[in-house]
Amino acid sequence: MEKNKEFMDLAIELAGKNIDNRDGGPFGAVVVKNGEVIGKGCNHVTTNNDPTAHAEVVAIRDACNNLNTYELEGCEIYASCEPCPMCLGAIYWSRIGKLFYAATKDDAAKADFDDSFIYKEFCLPKDERSIPSVQLMRDKSIKVFDKWIESESKIPY
């Protein structure tokens, strides 16, 4: 449990330094494998003009780059705050085994990082969401999936 606190302390420290350095929002994350930090990330949304540059996504990208893989099975992620829906999706897609977080999404909302709107949108039928969702050219797109299914060079993930 002591090691867990060390890793969380590092994630929180990264979040604080990110504010001091004026590099982005108050979020930090670290990815750990076998007791060793293999990826670090801070929020760089505003500095990179990238809405996907959340701390968890940046840490996952760093860990994958360092391990030369797109899967992080056997890893843990420590986040200074409960992940947003995008980051939670990235955690699942990367196959990280365990998530630790410090502050809650409600704590983030008090600091004007409110994800509740997105969570509510996911529960609505597509035709009731605030961003219109229009399906086009399904038949043509399915042919690409058929090509993938038949491909002998595909790498399932």
N, C-alpha and C positions, 0 to 999 in steps of 0.2 A: 504494500500500500504506500510505502514511503516513496518508491520510484514513481508511482502514479502522481503523487503530489509534485515531484520534481518536474515531470513532463508538463503538468498543468501549469505550474509556476512559470515555466518557459513560455507556454502559449500566452499566458496573461502578460508576461514581461514583453513579449513581441507586440502585443496589442498596445501597451503603454508607450513603447518606443516608437511605434508607428505614428502616434499622435505627436510625440516630441519632434520627430523628423518631418512632420507634415506630409507624410506619404499616403495618407488615406484614413479610413475609419478605424474605430477602436476595436479591431478584431485581430486575433492571432491564432495560429494552429500549428501543430506539429504531428507528423506521422512517425510512429515508432514500430520497429520490428526487432524482436528478440532483445528487448531492452535497450536498443540503440536508436537515436533519432536519425531518420533517413530522409526526412523532408520537413521543410519549414515554410510558413507562409504568413503574410500579413495582407490586410485589405489594401488593394491598389486600384480601386474603382475609379477614383477621381484623378490619380496621377497617371494612369495608363489609358484613361478614357475607355475603360472596358467594364461594362456592367457585370461581367462574369468573373472578374478578378477579386473574388471574395477570398478570405484567408484560407478556408478549407480547400477551395479549388486550387489555389496557388500551392498549398502544401502537398496536395495530391499530385499535381503536375511535377513538382520538385522531386517527390519520392519516386514516381514512375520513371522520371528521367535518370535519377541516381541508380535505380535498380534495372534500368533498361527493360521495363515491362509495362503492360497496361493493366495488370491485375495486382492488387495489394493484399492477397489472401495472407492470413497470419499476421496482419498489421493492426495497429490500433491508431485512432486519431484522437488528439486532445485539442479541444477548441475552447477559446476563451468565452464563447457564448454558444447557446443552443443554435444549431445550424438552421439556416433558412431552407425553404423547400428545394431550391436549386442545389445547395450544398449537400443536403440530405440525399438527393438523387445521385449526386456525384459520389458520395460515400458508398451508396448501394452499388452503383455501376462499377466502382473500383474493387468491390468485394472486400473492403476493410471489415475486419471481424468484430471490432468493438469501438464504440464511440463514448468518449468522456467529454462533458462540457461543464462550464462553470456558471456563468450568468444564464438566465432564461430568456425566452423570446419576449416575455413581458418586460423584463429589465431593458432589453434592447428597444422595445416600443417606447419606453419612457425617454429614451435618448433619440427619438425620432427615426428609429429603424424598425418600423412596424410591418411585419409580414402577414398580419391577420387577414388583410385584403386578399393576398394570394391564396392562403389556406381556404378562405371562403369561396374564391373563384373555382378552385378545383372541385368543390362539392356541387357546383351548379351544372345543369345540363349545358352542353356547348352553346345552344341557341340563347342562353340567358347570361352568358359571360360578357364582360365589358369589352373584350376584344373579339370582334366578329371572326368566326372560324368558318372558312369556305373551302369545301373540298372540290378539287379540280383534277381531271385527267387520271383518275384511279386506274383505268385499264392499262394505260401506257406505263404507269409506275409499277404495276404488278409484274410486268414483263421483266423489269430490272430485278425484282425479288426472285422471280423464276430463274433468271440467269445466275443469281447468287446461289440458289438452292442446287443448281446443276454444276456449279463451279467446283473443280477439283483443287483449286488453289485457295479456297476460302479458309480463313482462320476464325472459327467460332469464338465469340466472346460474350 
